[in-house]
Amino acid sequence: MSKYEIIVYWSEADNAYIAEVPELAGCMADGQTYGDAIKNVEVTMAEWIETASSLGRAVPMARGKLLYA
Protein backbone atom coordinates (compact mmCIF):
# COMPACT_ATOMS: atom_id res chain seq x y z
CA MET A 1 0.00 0.00 0.00
CA SER A 2 2.51 2.63 1.10
CA LYS A 3 6.22 2.95 1.56
CA TYR A 4 6.12 4.22 5.12
CA GLU A 5 8.10 2.27 7.66
CA ILE A 6 5.98 0.28 10.11
CA ILE A 7 7.34 -0.83 13.49
CA VAL A 8 5.51 -3.79 15.05
CA TYR A 9 5.98 -5.02 18.61
CA TRP A 10 4.14 -7.05 21.24
CA SER A 11 2.60 -5.11 24.12
CA GLU A 12 2.06 -7.08 27.32
CA ALA A 13 0.02 -4.20 28.75
CA ASP A 14 -2.39 -4.29 25.80
CA ASN A 15 -2.10 -8.04 25.19
CA ALA A 16 -1.81 -7.24 21.48
CA TYR A 17 0.62 -6.45 18.69
CA ILE A 18 1.10 -2.71 18.17
CA ALA A 19 1.99 -1.30 14.74
CA GLU A 20 3.34 2.26 14.60
CA VAL A 21 4.14 4.51 11.63
CA PRO A 22 6.83 6.90 12.94
CA GLU A 23 6.61 9.29 9.99
CA LEU A 24 2.87 9.89 10.53
CA ALA A 25 2.51 11.40 14.00
CA GLY A 26 0.19 9.37 16.20
CA CYS A 27 -0.54 6.80 13.49
CA MET A 28 -0.78 3.38 15.11
CA ALA A 29 -3.05 0.38 15.37
CA ASP A 30 -3.20 -2.92 17.20
CA GLY A 31 -4.21 -6.50 16.50
CA GLN A 32 -4.38 -9.90 18.11
CA THR A 33 -1.89 -11.22 15.53
CA TYR A 34 1.05 -9.63 13.73
CA GLY A 35 -0.92 -9.79 10.48
CA ASP A 36 -3.97 -8.16 12.05
CA ALA A 37 -1.82 -5.29 13.34
CA ILE A 38 -0.40 -4.73 9.84
CA LYS A 39 -3.86 -4.83 8.20
CA ASN A 40 -5.27 -2.45 10.80
CA VAL A 41 -2.41 0.05 10.52
CA GLU A 42 -2.75 0.09 6.73
CA VAL A 43 -6.34 1.24 7.17
CA THR A 44 -5.25 3.78 9.77
CA MET A 45 -2.51 5.13 7.46
CA ALA A 46 -5.01 5.65 4.64
CA GLU A 47 -7.37 7.46 7.01
CA TRP A 48 -4.50 9.55 8.45
CA ILE A 49 -3.44 10.65 4.96
CA GLU A 50 -7.02 11.31 3.84
CA THR A 51 -7.76 13.39 6.93
CA ALA A 52 -4.54 15.41 6.71
CA SER A 53 -5.19 16.10 3.02
CA SER A 54 -8.79 17.16 3.61
CA LEU A 55 -7.63 19.58 6.33
CA GLY A 56 -4.93 21.04 4.08
CA ARG A 57 -2.12 19.66 6.22
CA ALA A 58 1.15 18.43 4.78
CA VAL A 59 1.56 14.68 4.31
CA PRO A 60 5.22 13.69 4.74
CA MET A 61 6.93 11.85 1.94
CA ALA A 62 7.83 8.27 2.83
CA ARG A 63 11.56 8.01 3.48
CA GLY A 64 11.71 4.25 3.82
CA LYS A 65 13.96 2.78 6.48
CA LEU A 66 14.59 5.25 9.27
CA LEU A 67 18.08 5.50 10.69
CA TYR A 68 16.99 5.49 14.31
CA ALA A 69 14.57 2.57 14.18
C-alpha positions as CSV (number, residue, x, y, z in Angstrom):
1,M,0.0,0.0,0.0
2,S,2.5,2.6,1.1
3,K,6.2,3.0,1.6
4,Y,6.1,4.2,5.1
5,E,8.1,2.3,7.7
6,I,6.0,0.3,10.1
7,I,7.3,-0.8,13.5
8,V,5.5,-3.8,15.0
9,Y,6.0,-5.0,18.6
10,W,4.1,-7.1,21.2
11,S,2.6,-5.1,24.1
12,E,2.1,-7.1,27.3
13,A,0.0,-4.2,28.7
14,D,-2.4,-4.3,25.8
15,N,-2.1,-8.0,25.2
16,A,-1.8,-7.2,21.5
17,Y,0.6,-6.5,18.7
18,I,1.1,-2.7,18.2
19,A,2.0,-1.3,14.7
20,E,3.3,2.3,14.6
21,V,4.1,4.5,11.6
22,P,6.8,6.9,12.9
23,E,6.6,9.3,10.0
24,L,2.9,9.9,10.5
25,A,2.5,11.4,14.0
26,G,0.2,9.4,16.2
27,C,-0.5,6.8,13.5
28,M,-0.8,3.4,15.1
29,A,-3.1,0.4,15.4
30,D,-3.2,-2.9,17.2
31,G,-4.2,-6.5,16.5
32,Q,-4.4,-9.9,18.1
33,T,-1.9,-11.2,15.5
34,Y,1.0,-9.6,13.7
35,G,-0.9,-9.8,10.5
36,D,-4.0,-8.2,12.1
37,A,-1.8,-5.3,13.3
38,I,-0.4,-4.7,9.8
39,K,-3.9,-4.8,8.2
40,N,-5.3,-2.4,10.8
41,V,-2.4,0.0,10.5
42,E,-2.7,0.1,6.7
43,V,-6.3,1.2,7.2
44,T,-5.2,3.8,9.8
45,M,-2.5,5.1,7.5
46,A,-5.0,5.6,4.6
47,E,-7.4,7.5,7.0
48,W,-4.5,9.5,8.4
49,I,-3.4,10.7,5.0
50,E,-7.0,11.3,3.8
51,T,-7.8,13.4,6.9
52,A,-4.5,15.4,6.7
53,S,-5.2,16.1,3.0
54,S,-8.8,17.2,3.6
55,L,-7.6,19.6,6.3
56,G,-4.9,21.0,4.1
57,R,-2.1,19.7,6.2
58,A,1.1,18.4,4.8
59,V,1.6,14.7,4.3
60,P,5.2,13.7,4.7
61,M,6.9,11.8,1.9
62,A,7.8,8.3,2.8
63,R,11.6,8.0,3.5
64,G,11.7,4.3,3.8
65,K,14.0,2.8,6.5
66,L,14.6,5.2,9.3
67,L,18.1,5.5,10.7
68,Y,17.0,5.5,14.3
69,A,14.6,2.6,14.2
